């Protein structure tokens, strides 16, 4: 789910993934539900592309930070 106010993933993978996880948790809570887990379906394209490893590492770091910082406040 890419929104115009987010950073494009190939340019800023860390920021977009953290923003995406935060938005998912926000949407769940706004419906009156309580998040149990955030399970991300990540797709990065061709594994042999030279830039794929950089994007993967940035996205994973952003998802980890978002999960560590979000859940303690919601439960």
C-alpha positions in Angstrom: 0.0 0.0 0.0 2.0 3.0 -1.3 0.6 6.4 -0.3 1.9 9.7 -1.9 3.1 11.1 1.4 5.4 8.1 2.0 9.0 7.8 0.8 9.4 5.5 -2.3 10.7 2.1 -1.1 13.7 1.9 -3.5 14.9 5.4 -2.4 14.1 5.2 1.4 13.3 1.5 2.2 13.7 2.0 6.0 11.2 4.9 6.2 8.5 3.5 4.0 8.5 0.1 5.8 8.2 1.8 9.3 5.4 4.0 8.0 3.6 1.1 6.5 3.7 -1.0 9.6 2.5 2.0 11.7 -0.4 2.5 9.3 -1.5 -1.1 9.5 -1.5 -1.0 13.3 -3.4 2.3 13.2 -6.0 0.9 10.8 -6.6 -2.1 13.1 -7.0 0.0 16.2 -9.3 2.5 14.5 -11.7 -0.3 13.8 -11.9 -1.1 17.5 -9.8 -4.3 17.2 -6.6 -5.1 19.0 -3.5 -6.2 16.9 -2.1 -9.5 17.8 0.8 -9.6 15.4 2.2 -7.9 12.4 3.0 -10.4 9.7 4.5 -8.7 6.6 4.3 -10.0 3.1 7.4 -8.6 1.5 8.2 -8.7 -2.2 11.5 -7.3 -3.6 11.7 -8.5 -7.2 14.7 -10.1 -8.7 17.2 -11.5 -6.2 20.1 -11.1 -8.7 19.4 -7.3 -9.1 22.4 -5.4 -7.7 20.2 -3.1 -5.5 17.9 -5.7 -4.1 20.0 -6.5 -1.0 20.2 -2.8 0.0 16.4 -2.5 -0.2 15.8 -5.8 1.7 18.1 -4.7 4.5 16.5 -1.3 4.8 12.9 -2.6 4.8 13.7 -5.3 7.3 15.3 -2.8 9.6 12.3 -0.5 9.3 9.8 -3.2 10.0 11.7 -4.3 13.1 11.9 -0.8 14.5 8.2 -0.2 13.9 7.2 -3.5 15.6 9.4 -2.9 18.6 8.2 0.7 19.1 4.5 0.1 18.3 3.3 -2.9 20.3 4.4 -2.0 23.9 2.1 1.1 23.7 -1.0 -0.8 22.4 -1.2 -3.6 24.9 
